[in-house]
Amino acid sequence: MLVRIVGAGFCHTDMLPRTPGFMAQPPIITGHEGAGIVEEVDLHENRMSLARELGATATVHGGDDDIVAKLRGLTRGGAQYALDTTGNPGVINTAIDVLRPTGTVGLVGAPSRPLTLPPSALAQGKNVRGILEGDAVPQLFIPQLPVLLPGS
C-alpha cells in the first residue's frame, strides 16, 4: 500500500476531532501524524475492488510490467512512504524502487527470504524499517477503538 502524504500535524492530532476532551501527552512531535491519499497495489482484483470501496483513490495490479513507472506517476515522482505486508523480497525491492530519495518502506511482514538491497537505495538515502506492533500504547489505544470505529 502506498500513501501519498498531503498533510501533517502534531502527534495524536488525528484523535482531536474524534475524541472530545482528548489531550495529547508529551512528547509531541511536529509532522509526526500524516494524512494522505491511499494508493493500493495487489494481485487480486477482489481486494483492489474492496480497497476502492473503502476509499483507495487508485489501484494498480502488482503483476503489471511497468508497475514502478505507474506507481511513480501516481505518486508524482515517487512515494515518500510505502508499506509492505507480504514479506516477499521482490515486492519489497519494488517498493524501494518506487520511493523518492529519503523515502521509507515499512515492513509489517517478516521477509520470507534474505533481503538484498540495491546499492542505489542506500546512495539515495532510502530507508527500510521493520514495524513491530506499530507505535501505539495498547493500554491507551484499545479502549479508544469503540470511538474510532463507530458501530463496532
PyMOL commands that set and color helices and strands:
alter all, ss='L'
color gray80, all
select helices_A, chain A and resi 13-15+45-53+67-74+89-98+119-123+138-148
alter helices_A, ss='H'
color red, helices_A
select strands_A, chain A and resi 2-10+30-42+58-61+79-84+99-107+127-130
alter strands_A, ss='S'
color yellow, strands_A
deselect
rebuild
show_as cartoon
